[in-house]
């Protein structure tokens, strides 16, 4: 009788234990459902926030690459999420930036490291605009890599400003010719090449003869037009490999690189004199100026840039004293 009662007690205990485990399983199921609902709600909130943000936002997983782009990105490119997914977005990257963009992204994925990348992305109207793309790796609490999350901002205005500053640093704003800084750099390069290949380098120091009279008589607007036209005429007299620079005011320098013989320089100087002697006509005004040219040769007259310029400048003033358009070599 006691054994039978003991068996009943065991059954009751097992039943209670079973009920307890069942209750725990139910609680766990409820908690899982709540967690799943919370995750769905969190993801929904994230997508709402991402689509409302004024920046491009993208995400990737650990294996197949980018698999989410927010509405701002998709509206910009005019593509669907499926078209941009994986490596599809790379089709919109400018060809000149494509390989660099792919290499940086691949390296960052392999090393699980943050990256910052500037590249041009094609807009839906076909125009490329600069963006700064910043990607950050994502990890679980157990430090398992699960992909990247990134954001992009437009930097076209910044890049344009940088290019403008770079241009101003090396080119004359009025004529578009190389300025004094770039002129010195080009002259140094020409001399280095001449040393290596035994060429001549000719430096022509060009001064406009009656520019001050034109400027004072007709005003700075006509004076600026004369300078711009003079720059064009000078450039048309030389080869693409040569350099015409505006040093300042009405003074120009011409670098003839890889010259074979002195007579080749003389031919260019004659073309310049003929071109500058032609009348300038602007807004019903006709004026003539002409030019005085001093010429020095590397390595005959000097072996460094400073002396080469000094000698050409000195000879130019000798020509100018003659009172006519002409040129002269260093004696």
C-alpha positions in Angstrom: 0.0 0.0 0.0 2.9 2.3 0.9 4.6 1.5 -2.4 1.5 2.4 -4.3 1.2 5.7 -2.4 4.8 6.5 -3.2 4.2 5.9 -6.9 1.3 8.3 -6.8 3.5 10.9 -5.1 6.2 10.5 -7.7 3.6 10.9 -10.5 2.3 14.0 -8.9 5.8 15.4 -8.6 6.5 14.6 -12.2 3.3 16.1 -13.3 4.1 19.3 -11.3 7.5 19.4 -12.9 6.1 18.9 -16.3 3.6 21.7 -15.7 6.4 23.9 -14.5 8.5 23.2 -17.6 5.5 23.7 -19.8 4.8 27.0 -18.1 8.5 28.0 -18.6 8.3 27.1 -22.2 5.2 29.2 -22.6 6.9 32.1 -20.9 9.9 31.7 -23.2 7.7 31.6 -26.2 5.9 34.7 -25.1 9.3 36.4 -24.5 10.5 35.2 -28.0 7.4 36.6 -29.6 7.8 39.9 -27.7 11.5 40.0 -28.7 10.6 39.3 -32.4 7.9 42.0 -32.3 10.4 44.4 -30.7 13.0 43.6 -33.5 10.3 44.2 -36.1 9.3 47.4 -34.5 13.0 48.5 -34.2 13.7 47.7 -37.8 10.6 49.6 -38.9 11.6 52.6 -36.8 15.1 52.4 -38.3 13.8 52.4 -41.9 11.5 55.3 -41.2 14.3 57.3 -39.7 16.7 56.2 -42.5 14.3 57.2 -45.2 13.6 60.5 -43.5 17.3 61.4 -43.0 18.8 64.0 -45.4 21.8 61.7 -46.2 22.4 58.5 -48.1 22.3 55.4 -45.8 23.2 51.9 -46.8 23.7 48.6 -45.0 25.4 45.3 -46.0 25.6 41.8 -44.6 28.7 39.8 -44.0 28.6 37.8 -47.3 26.8 39.4 -50.3 27.6 43.1 -49.9 25.2 46.0 -49.7 21.6 44.9 -49.3 19.8 48.1 -48.1 19.7 51.6 -49.4 17.5 54.3 -48.0 14.9 56.3 -50.0 17.3 59.3 -50.4 19.8 57.1 -52.2 17.3 55.4 -54.4 15.6 58.7 -55.3 19.0 60.1 -56.2 20.0 57.2 -58.5 16.6 56.5 -59.8 17.2 52.7 -59.2 15.3 50.1 -57.3 16.7 48.3 -54.2 17.1 45.1 -56.2 19.1 47.0 -58.9 21.4 48.6 -56.4 21.8 45.5 -54.2 25.1 43.6 -53.9 27.5 45.2 -56.4 24.8 46.9 -58.5 25.4 50.3 -56.9 29.0 50.2 -58.3 27.5 50.6 -61.8 26.7 54.2 -60.9 30.2 55.1 -59.9 32.2 57.3 -62.3 34.6 55.1 -64.4 37.6 57.1 -63.2 36.7 56.3 -59.6 35.4 52.8 -60.1 38.5 50.6 -59.4 39.7 52.7 -56.5 36.2 52.5 -55.0 36.0 48.8 -55.4 39.5 48.2 -54.0 38.9 50.3 -50.9 35.5 48.7 -50.2 36.9 45.1 -50.7 39.9 45.8 -48.4 37.7 47.3 -45.7 35.4 44.3 -45.8 38.3 41.9 -45.5 40.0 43.8 -42.7 36.7 44.7 -41.0 37.8 48.3 -40.7 36.1 51.7 -41.2 36.7 53.5 -44.5 36.2 57.0 -45.8 35.9 57.3 -49.6 35.3 60.2 -52.0 33.9 59.3 -55.4 31.5 60.5 -58.1 28.1 58.8 -58.2 25.7 59.1 -61.2 22.4 60.9 -60.6 19.3 59.7 -62.3 19.6 62.5 -64.8 23.1 61.2 -65.8 25.1 63.9 -64.0 27.9 62.7 -61.7 28.2 64.4 -58.3 30.9 64.0 -55.6 30.0 62.2 -52.4 31.9 61.2 -49.2 31.0 57.7 -48.2 31.8 56.5 -44.7 31.4 52.8 -43.8 31.6 51.3 -40.3 31.8 47.5 -39.5 29.0 46.0 -37.4 29.5 43.3 -34.8 27.2 41.3 -32.5 27.7 41.2 -28.7 29.8 38.1 -29.3 32.0 40.1 -31.6 30.8 38.3 -34.7 31.1 40.4 -37.9 27.6 40.9 -39.5 28.3 43.5 -42.2 28.7 47.3 -42.6 26.5 50.4 -42.2 27.4 53.5 -44.1 26.3 57.0 -44.8 27.1 59.5 -47.6 27.0 63.2 -47.9 27.4 65.4 -51.0 30.7 67.2 -51.3 30.5 68.5 -54.9 30.6 72.2 -53.8 33.7 71.4 -51.7 35.4 69.7 -54.5 34.6 72.5 -56.9 36.0 75.1 -54.5 39.2 73.0 -54.1 39.6 72.8 -57.9 39.0 76.5 -58.2 41.7 77.3 -55.6 44.1 74.9 -57.3 43.4 76.6 -60.6 43.9 80.1 -59.2 47.2 78.9 -57.6 48.6 77.9 -61.0 46.8 79.8 -63.7 46.2 83.5 -64.6 42.5 84.1 -64.1 42.1 86.7 -66.9 44.0 84.8 -69.8 43.8 81.2 -68.6 47.6 80.9 -69.1 50.0 79.4 -66.6 51.0 82.0 -64.0 54.4 82.8 -62.6 54.4 79.9 -60.2 53.6 77.3 -62.8 56.0 79.0 -65.3 58.9 78.4 -63.0 57.9 74.8 -62.5 57.6 74.2 -66.3 61.0 75.9 -66.9 62.7 73.7 -64.3 61.2 70.6 -65.9 62.2 71.7 -69.4 65.8 72.2 -68.3 65.9 68.7 -66.6 64.7 67.1 -69.8 67.2 69.1 -71.9 70.1 67.9 -69.7 69.0 64.3 -70.1 68.5 64.4 -73.9 70.9 67.2 -74.9 68.2 69.5 -76.2 68.1 73.3 -76.3 65.6 75.3 -74.2 64.6 78.7 -75.4 63.1 81.4 -73.1 61.3 84.2 -74.8 60.6 87.3 -72.7 57.7 89.1 -74.4 56.6 92.6 -73.5 53.6 94.4 -75.3 54.9 97.7 -76.7 52.0 100.1 -76.5 49.7 98.4 -74.0 49.8 101.2 -71.5 48.7 103.7 -74.1 45.8 101.4 -75.1 44.8 100.9 -71.4 44.9 104.6 -70.6 43.1 105.7 -73.8 40.3 103.1 -74.0 40.0 101.8 -70.4 40.7 98.6 -68.6 37.9 96.7 -70.3 39.5 97.1 -73.7 42.9 96.5 -72.0 41.8 93.2 -70.6 40.4 92.2 -74.1 43.8 93.0 -75.6 45.6 90.8 -73.0 43.3 87.9 -73.6 43.7 88.2 -77.4 47.4 88.5 -77.0 47.5 85.3 -74.9 45.6 83.5 -77.7 47.9 84.8 -80.4 51.0 83.7 -78.5 49.6 80.3 -77.8 48.8 79.8 -81.5 52.4 80.4 -82.4 53.9 77.6 -80.4 53.6 73.8 -80.1 51.3 72.0 -77.5 54.5 70.9 -75.7 55.6 74.5 -75.2 54.4 76.9 -72.5 53.1 80.4 -72.7 52.7 82.1 -69.3 51.6 85.5 -68.1 54.1 86.8 -65.7 52.1 90.0 -64.8 50.8 93.1 -66.4 51.6 93.0 -70.1 54.6 90.7 -69.8 54.5 87.1 -71.1 57.1 84.3 -71.1 57.3 81.6 -73.7 59.2 78.3 -73.0 60.3 76.4 -76.1 61.3 72.9 -74.9 63.2 70.3 -76.9 64.6 72.8 -79.4 66.9 71.4 -82.1 68.5 74.5 -83.6 68.6 78.2 -83.0 66.8 78.9 -86.3 63.8 77.0 -85.0 63.5 79.6 -82.2 63.9 82.4 -84.7 61.1 81.0 -86.7 58.8 81.1 -83.7 59.9 84.6 -82.7 59.1 85.9 -86.2 55.6 84.3 -86.0 55.0 86.0 -82.7 56.1 89.4 -84.0 53.8 89.0 -87.0 50.9 87.9 -84.9 51.3 90.8 -82.4 51.7 93.4 -85.2 48.2 92.6 -86.5 45.6 95.2 -85.3 43.3 94.4 -82.4 39.6 95.2 -83.0 37.1 95.3 -80.1 33.7 97.0 -79.9 34.4 99.3 -82.9 37.9 100.2 -81.5 41.0 99.4 -83.5 44.4 99.6 -81.9 48.0 98.3 -82.6 50.6 97.4 -80.0 53.4 95.1 -81.2 55.9 93.3 -79.0 59.5 93.3 -77.9 61.1 89.9 -77.4 64.3 89.0 -75.6 65.6 85.4 -76.1 68.0 83.3 -74.0 69.0 79.8 -74.7 69.9 76.9 -72.4 72.7 75.8 -72.1 74.4 78.5 -74.3 73.5 81.6 -72.3 72.8 80.2 -68.9 72.4 76.8 -67.0 69.8 77.7 -64.4 66.4 79.3 -64.4 67.3 82.5 -62.6 70.1 83.5 -65.0 68.1 82.4 -68.1 65.2 84.7 -67.1 67.6 87.6 -66.2 69.3 87.5 -69.5 66.1 87.2 -71.6 64.7 90.2 -69.6 67.8 92.3 -70.1 67.8 91.7 -73.9 64.0 92.4 -74.1 64.7 95.9 -72.7 67.4 96.5 -75.3 64.8 95.6 -78.0 62.2 97.9 -76.4 64.6 100.8 -76.5 64.6 100.5 -80.3 61.0 101.6 -80.4 59.7 98.9 -82.7 58.4 95.3 -82.8 61.4 93.1 -82.9 63.3 90.3 -81.2 66.9 89.7 -80.2 69.0 86.8 -78.9 71.6 87.1 -76.1 74.9 88.0 -77.7 
